[in-house]
Every structure is written in C-alpha cells, then in structure tokens.
Amino acid sequence: MRRAIFPAAGLLAAILVAVATIGTSSRAAGETLVGNAYITAYSWQDNTPPGSPTISNPVLHKQAGGTGTYQDPVTIAVGHSTATGRDVLDFPAGTRIYLPDVRRYFIVEDTCGDGPNPQDGPCHTGAHALYNASTWIDMWIGGGGQDDSFVSDCTRKVTGVRFAVLNPASNFLVAPGAGVIHDGICDSGYGNGIFVR
C-alpha cells in the first residue's frame, strides 16, 4: 500500500513545486499548467511524408524546426478533427507550449494523425482512453541524418505523461543546444520542475 501512496505523493509534490515556480514568474495571459499531458515525438523518419520536415499549419517555420527558445520554438503537432467538414486543431496554430522535461518551447504548427477521420485516431481521442491524460501532443525532435535506432531511442525516452505549460511566460529556462536532438545527443530527462531565468 505504501508503494501506491509514494508515487501519488511525489506527483503532488512535483505539481506544487511547478505551480509555485510558475507563480514566481511573470505569468503570461492564459498561462495554464497541464499536469497530465501525454507527450510523444516524431522525426524525419516517421513524419508524413517520411524523410521530410513537412508541416500542415506553418506559423513561424515553413517546415518543422526551431531551436526551442521562446523566440524560435520547435514545431509541435496536435490532434485534429475533420468531423465538421473543416480541419480543426485541438489547439490553435501558433499556440506556444513549454515542456519542462526537455526544457524547450514549442509552437503548434502541425497535425498529429492522418487519414480521412483523424478525430477517430489516438492523437485526438486516445490521451484519456489510453493513458488517463488530458491531451496528446507530439513534439518534433528532428533527427535528419541520424541513425534510425538513435532517433527511435530518443522518441521512446521523451514519450510519456508529463507536464506542459500552455501559453507560457517567456522567461522559463531553456536547455542549451538547438532542438531536442542536437550535437549527437537526445536532450531530455529534466523532469517536471519549471525554472525561470
């Protein structure tokens, strides 16, 4: 019974630390902490079409990319629905998202899920059903010119239920290095703590 209590207590403590830290930053309008976002990753190897940085909803970039700073956030994909006859993203294109575990800013510029009925796919509906999470977001990690197994390992490393900050302030700590995969490393594992510069 203790084993079940400690993870929950640890998560509660992490949420309180994250909220307290955000409280000391210059909060942005509409800034929201999501404590249970299911975060996955996609790369050159598994993008649509494969071997390309093509994106569906360009805002700052013409193709997937970015360094991870507030000024140059990395592309992120979100679920979408065509049930109304229009392609509607789960979060509007241009929404900034900060992911503490990789210490980078992201921007919604792409869709997660293909086919004629993306609303029936996991990116739009699977977060709660499959992972007891509130939303599903898919970060671009790059990987062009990298070994497929290295990129796959990085994808697995960054995947899981984690914290995300929607509409974040501009002063959160950013890890050095451009993008999640850079200089031959997969940069992640910073945890859920949110620190300001």
C-alpha positions as CSV (number, residue, x, y, z in Angstrom):
1,M,0.0,0.0,0.0
2,R,2.9,2.4,0.7
3,R,4.2,2.0,-2.8
4,A,1.0,3.3,-4.3
5,I,1.0,6.3,-2.0
6,F,4.5,7.5,-2.7
7,P,4.2,8.0,-6.4
8,A,1.0,9.9,-5.9
9,A,2.6,12.0,-3.1
10,G,5.6,12.6,-5.4
11,L,3.4,13.7,-8.2
12,L,1.5,16.1,-5.9
13,A,4.8,17.5,-4.6
14,A,6.0,18.0,-8.2
15,I,2.8,19.8,-9.1
16,L,3.1,22.0,-6.1
17,V,6.7,22.9,-6.9
18,A,5.8,23.6,-10.6
19,V,2.8,25.8,-9.6
20,A,4.9,27.6,-7.0
21,T,7.7,28.2,-9.5
22,I,5.3,29.4,-12.2
23,G,3.7,31.7,-9.6
24,T,7.1,33.5,-9.2
25,S,7.5,34.1,-13.0
26,S,6.0,36.9,-14.9
27,R,2.9,35.0,-15.8
28,A,1.6,35.2,-19.3
29,A,-2.1,35.8,-20.0
30,G,-3.8,32.5,-20.3
31,E,-0.9,30.5,-19.0
32,T,-2.1,27.1,-18.0
33,L,-0.2,24.2,-16.3
34,V,-1.3,20.8,-17.6
35,G,-0.1,18.1,-15.2
36,N,-1.0,15.1,-17.3
37,A,-0.2,15.7,-21.0
38,Y,0.7,12.6,-23.0
39,I,3.8,13.6,-24.9
40,T,5.2,11.8,-27.9
41,A,7.7,12.6,-30.5
42,Y,8.1,12.5,-34.3
43,S,11.0,12.9,-36.6
44,W,12.3,13.0,-40.2
45,Q,11.9,9.2,-40.2
46,D,8.2,8.9,-39.3
47,N,6.8,12.3,-40.5
48,T,4.2,12.4,-43.2
49,P,5.7,12.1,-45.8
50,P,8.6,10.1,-44.3
51,G,12.0,11.6,-44.7
52,S,10.7,15.2,-44.7
53,P,10.1,18.1,-42.4
54,T,6.7,18.9,-44.0
55,I,4.2,20.6,-41.7
56,S,0.5,21.3,-42.2
57,N,0.0,24.6,-40.4
58,P,3.1,26.8,-40.7
59,V,3.2,29.8,-38.4
60,L,6.9,30.7,-37.7
61,H,8.5,28.0,-39.8
62,K,7.9,26.8,-43.4
63,Q,9.0,23.3,-42.3
64,A,9.3,21.6,-38.9
65,G,12.1,23.1,-36.9
66,G,13.1,25.6,-34.3
67,T,15.7,25.9,-31.6
68,G,13.4,25.7,-28.5
69,T,13.7,29.3,-27.3
70,Y,10.6,31.4,-26.8
71,Q,11.5,33.4,-29.9
72,D,12.2,30.3,-32.0
73,P,10.0,27.5,-30.6
74,V,10.2,24.0,-32.0
75,T,7.3,22.7,-34.1
76,I,4.7,20.6,-32.3
77,A,1.8,18.6,-33.7
78,V,-1.6,18.2,-32.0
79,G,-4.7,16.1,-32.7
80,H,-7.3,17.4,-35.1
81,S,-10.8,16.7,-36.4
82,T,-12.5,17.0,-39.7
83,A,-15.9,15.9,-38.4
84,T,-17.4,19.4,-39.1
85,G,-16.1,19.4,-42.7
86,R,-13.3,21.8,-41.6
87,D,-9.9,20.7,-40.2
88,V,-10.0,21.9,-36.6
89,L,-6.8,21.6,-34.4
90,D,-7.1,20.6,-30.8
91,F,-5.1,23.8,-30.0
92,P,-5.0,26.7,-32.4
93,A,-2.0,27.0,-34.7
94,G,0.5,29.4,-33.1
95,T,-0.2,28.2,-29.5
96,R,3.1,28.1,-27.6
97,I,3.7,25.2,-25.2
98,Y,6.6,24.8,-22.8
99,L,7.7,21.2,-22.0
100,P,9.8,21.1,-18.8
101,D,11.2,17.6,-19.4
102,V,13.1,18.8,-22.5
103,R,13.3,22.5,-21.3
104,R,12.2,23.9,-24.6
105,Y,9.4,26.0,-26.0
106,F,7.2,24.6,-28.8
107,I,4.6,26.0,-31.2
108,V,1.6,24.3,-32.7
109,E,2.4,24.1,-36.5
110,D,1.4,20.6,-37.4
111,T,-1.3,17.9,-37.1
112,C,-0.9,14.6,-35.4
113,G,-2.9,11.8,-37.0
114,D,-3.5,11.0,-40.7
115,G,-6.4,9.7,-42.8
116,P,-9.9,10.8,-43.6
117,N,-11.1,10.6,-40.0
118,P,-8.3,11.9,-37.8
119,Q,-10.8,12.5,-35.0
120,D,-11.1,8.8,-34.6
121,G,-7.3,8.4,-34.1
122,P,-5.3,8.3,-30.9
123,C,-3.9,11.8,-31.2
124,H,-7.4,13.3,-30.9
125,T,-9.1,10.8,-28.6
126,G,-6.5,8.5,-27.2
127,A,-4.9,10.6,-24.5
128,H,-7.6,9.9,-21.9
129,A,-8.7,6.5,-23.1
130,L,-5.2,5.0,-23.4
131,Y,-3.1,7.0,-20.9
132,N,-5.5,8.7,-18.5
133,A,-4.1,12.0,-19.8
134,S,-5.9,15.2,-20.7
135,T,-4.3,15.8,-24.0
136,W,-1.9,14.3,-26.6
137,I,0.9,16.4,-28.1
138,D,3.6,15.2,-30.5
139,M,6.9,17.1,-30.4
140,W,9.2,17.4,-33.4
141,I,12.7,16.1,-32.5
142,G,14.4,16.4,-35.9
143,G,16.8,13.5,-36.5
144,G,17.7,14.2,-40.1
145,G,21.0,12.4,-40.9
146,Q,20.9,10.5,-37.6
147,D,20.8,6.7,-37.2
148,D,17.3,5.3,-37.1
149,S,17.9,3.4,-33.9
150,F,19.2,6.5,-32.1
151,V,16.1,8.5,-33.2
152,S,13.8,5.7,-32.1
153,D,15.6,5.5,-28.7
154,C,15.1,9.3,-28.3
155,T,11.5,9.0,-29.2
156,R,11.0,6.4,-26.5
157,K,12.9,8.5,-24.0
158,V,10.8,11.6,-24.4
159,T,7.4,9.8,-24.5
160,G,5.2,9.6,-21.5
161,V,2.7,11.5,-19.3
162,R,4.4,14.8,-18.4
163,F,3.8,18.4,-17.5
164,A,3.2,21.0,-20.2
165,V,2.6,24.7,-19.9
166,L,0.2,26.2,-22.4
167,N,0.7,29.9,-23.4
168,P,3.8,30.1,-21.2
169,A,5.7,33.1,-20.0
170,S,8.8,33.9,-22.0
171,N,11.3,33.5,-19.1
172,F,11.4,29.7,-18.5
173,L,14.8,28.0,-18.5
174,V,15.8,26.7,-21.9
175,A,18.4,23.9,-22.3
176,P,21.5,24.7,-24.4
177,G,21.6,23.2,-27.9
178,A,19.3,23.7,-30.8
179,G,16.3,21.3,-30.7
180,V,15.8,18.1,-28.8
181,I,18.3,16.1,-30.9
182,H,21.4,18.1,-31.3
183,D,25.2,17.5,-31.3
184,G,24.6,13.7,-31.2
185,I,22.5,13.7,-28.0
186,C,18.9,13.4,-27.1
187,D,18.3,16.1,-24.7
188,S,15.6,15.2,-22.1
189,G,15.1,14.0,-18.6
190,Y,14.9,17.3,-16.8
191,G,11.7,16.3,-15.0
192,N,8.6,18.4,-14.3
193,G,10.3,21.3,-12.4
194,I,9.8,24.6,-14.1
195,F,12.5,27.2,-13.5
196,V,12.7,30.8,-14.6
197,R,15.8,32.6,-16.0
